Amino acid sequence: SNPPVAPEISSSVALDFVLIGRTSAFLLLHQARAERFFRSDHTNNWAVLVCTSRFWFNYRHVANTLSVYRSVKRLGIPDSHIVLMLADDMACNHRNPKPATVFSHKNMELNVYGDDVEVDYRGYEVTVENFLRVLTGRLPPSTPRSKRLLSDDHSNILIYLTGHGGNGFLKFQDSEEISNVELADAFEQMWQKRRYNELLFIIDTCQGASMYERFYSPNLMALASSQVGEDSLSHQPDLAIGVHLMDRYTFYLLEFLEDIHPASQANMNDLFKVCPKSQCVSTPGHRTDLFQRDPGSVLITDFFGSVRKVEITMETINLTPHTETALAYVDQLPVAQIIHQKPKQKDWHPPDGFILGLWTLILLVFFRTYGIKHLKHIF
Amino acid sequence: MTARHPRTPAPLLVIGQRFLTQLLIGQRPRRTGSLWPSFHSRWPRWKWVSFLFILPRRRRSPRPQSGMKVRPVLSDPEKQRGRSAAVAIAALVIAAGIPLWWKTTETYRAWLPAARISELEALQLELRVEVEVVFARGTLSPEQQKKVPASRMREQTYESCCKSKSLCLVEADHALHTLTETSCGSVVIYIIPEASALLPQDMRVYVGRSRTALLRSQVASVVGAGLPEVLAALDPQMEQVLQTMSFNHQDVTAALTDRLRPGLSTRDSLADSMRAFKSSPGYEITFSLLNPDPKHHQLHWDVEAALDAYIYPLLHKMAPVANFSVDSQILYYAVLGVNPRYDASASAYTLSADSLAHVINPVEARLGSNAASSNPVLNFLLYVPDSLHSPLIIRNDQKQEVASNAFHSPRWGGIMVYNVDGAYGNDTQFPVDIAIDMSRVMGVFLSQLRLMLGFQQTGAPPGFVLEAAGREGVAEWELDRLLWSRSVENVATASASITSLAQLLDQIANIVINDNIAQQVASAVTALQAAVAELEAGNLALALEHSREAISASERAFFDPSLLHLLYFPDDQKFAIYIPLFLPMCVPILLSLLKIFREVQQHRAEKRAKRD
């Protein structure tokens, strides 16, 4: 049945008047919400986690990256917002005594590989070129969505690099290297296109502090596991697997992150205290001069987790129910018209009555020939 | 491989042995982490010296008999030939070799319109709105009417008998809309007399669904006041109307937020800009129905018809702004990540405003998206709570129920909770067939969609009444507002892209600029200038088209895969490459040239001495 027309108009008028009267109340509510909105400027989170080494003896770098991946997923960033670059030759390596696993703790306590890991760039795809393409966005048009960093001007990005490095460079897969100047230029290009709101850069390599020396774009915060001239050391070897399982800095970073849950209020100053020299042997460093907010007001979950800003929907639009003619079955086309099939092969039968007439003819001819007197023997 | 014993101490066979080691073990003994190839040999260094004595050495020249120094003696023509050969080679190298090397190591850089790009840096935007002001009968005194030029006078009468006041207003607005043709971006203001009964008493301005506004003139027609004075008196009110209907300072600064210094825009406009998606050539909208309890609820939603009826009209109207692709899905056994609390006073389960932020993440992993495009995705989720947790209501900060039972997240989408516990009693046979009332659902989704797309919910100034858009989704003047801010945003983004690209290409001297990039840049600059010109002229639709062209061309140029800056060579690496190639070649040439030069000098000195 058609609903009457009048209610639509009256409701719209009511809306008008309510709009006038509600502006003041609306502003108050908006104020309170605005306060929560502006604690930080970001609306989504991305993470780019790169392990730059391959080969079995660099097991710890893959375990580092996968552990950070697990923490970041646990705190809420979905796979669609994580770009994971690994050589991925650990879990199925011939030397792995427990295939399909990558452990990050001795005595094989924690398998960080699991069965739901999504590696976006694996094997020989982890190159300096691909890394810079992901950061700057200059990917060929055929690249799928999962391999792109689709951040906007309100995205907070976490970038984690681990591998072998030196003074001013980081080695990629034993064949090429990225220099700190290239990295700084890549970040500047990201800033020019406003591809990030704030960026946290963590690097766990030898002489890691040299990699953030050349940054010059705003809103960057950087952490490194060792200063120039120092080596980052690994944590514990596992005698069953035969290699070192993790690096010290990342191990203590993960211990710190285990205490963080999506609603926690821990801030960046706590992160800077992770792994002092007594535990790490190297001196971790950080750089905050390019960052506009005070690190004490930046929550860990601003980068490692994904806490969404949420607003209640106050206004709705009144829509009249739409009465459309539903397609009744009787209106539908017969199946034979929809599905065109070849006609079935039927056996050919002679026309109706033909056989009856044929036998009548035969009988008549018989009686004609041999005389009608035989008819009484039949009937 | 020769058949000699691997330990034969001749240098060539030592190299061969390293080859053999690699063949056998499969890996060269190598120190990892070092850049220079390490000379990792089997024998310690002192043993190498001994090889020099073991090797037989062939004497090249006969041993001199006595302590006589033997020197090759060349005759004069031979010397001359030698000298001319050396000079010829040097000439060839300098005349042909150096230009050839320069040309072949040059990077191809197509020409960019640098002058026009530098003009873009100091871009000044002028936005012009066409306003038509129509005075109704009774607003102007006869003398003022006489002052109005005859060509502008128009007698139009409209009569209607309307039953209720509110109906009258809408009908009047609709009829006025048919009187004049309004182009995109223009505004028509009708001035009606103060005593008119069309508008209620406390309403000063009524803004209709199309681009018309009814303004109650508060200027008493003073005898002797001329037309300019009347217009001047109406100016502030008209400006208020225009700021509501077209754009105001906050809108423009919000559109330019990322190009301006922080602190220039108000917090409200900043919240609006954070909520709405940035300008993009396309958007993907996904409607999902989440059914965590298929055993009890069998849900039917006629989403295709609902989309046709409610959402597609809005999207068709927004076609000049962007392309939209819409899809829908049903997810079973998808739960919210938060446990709702049971509230006995309301006898319902409640979700507080604080816990809403944690609802989205667990669900997002299951939503999926179109892998082929990189357009931003808007998700609209309809969640029907399971029978154990029904009914589920959302509470805001003040612990009050929310009428729409829905919430949205900026730049992501919205979630609505639809309770179905009223549709069945306790002892029905499960699963229950439930048809979802799509008009209620789409009403909520439509308002959330409007917010996400950039139709702001700015409050109207006092005395204003803004007609709600209703069924069509968006009023024409609201669309015009969006078009103004989008054009400005597109122009700003495109000019920023082009200028930063030009800067980047200037700074890095050895990036290759292909022809297609130069073409994109040129077309972007042309489109930008056209857009600015159209904005100045007031043609909003054309301006938006040009700005879209400009932004797509500039994005394609900036994000072209060939512009990869992988070409940072520190100076010592450049030397390391060129010296082994050129030094062995240049040193003999230079030395022979020097020798020739010295001989010529000597010859000249001898000549001078002979003369003297």
Interface residues (C-beta under 8 A of the other chain):
Chain A: E8 I9 S10 S12 V13 L15 D16 F17 L19 I20 T23 F26 L27 H30 A32 R33 A34 F37 F38 D41 T43 N44 G76 I77 P78 D79 S80 V128 E129 L132 R133 T136 G137 R138 L139 P140 P144 R145 S146 R148 L150 D152 D153 H154 H164 G166 K171 D174 S179 V181 E182 D185 A186 Q189 Q192 K193 R194 P262 A263 S306 V307 R308 K309 V310 E311 I312 T313 M314 E315 T316 I317 N318 L319 T320 P321 H322 E324
Chain B: T32 G33 S166 L167 V170 D258 R267 D268 L270 A271 M274 R275 K278 A305 A306 A309 Y310 A353 L356 A357 H358 V359 I360 N361 E364 A365 S369 N370 A371 A372 S373 S374 P376 I394 N396 D397 V402 A403 S404 A406 F407 H408 S409 P410 R411 W412 G414 M416 D437 M438 S439 R440 M442 G443 V444 L446 S447 Q448 L451 Q457 G459 A460 P462 F464 V465 L466 E467 A468 A469 G470 R471 G473 A496 S497 S500 L504 F558 F559 D560 P561 L563 L564 H565 L566 Y568 P570
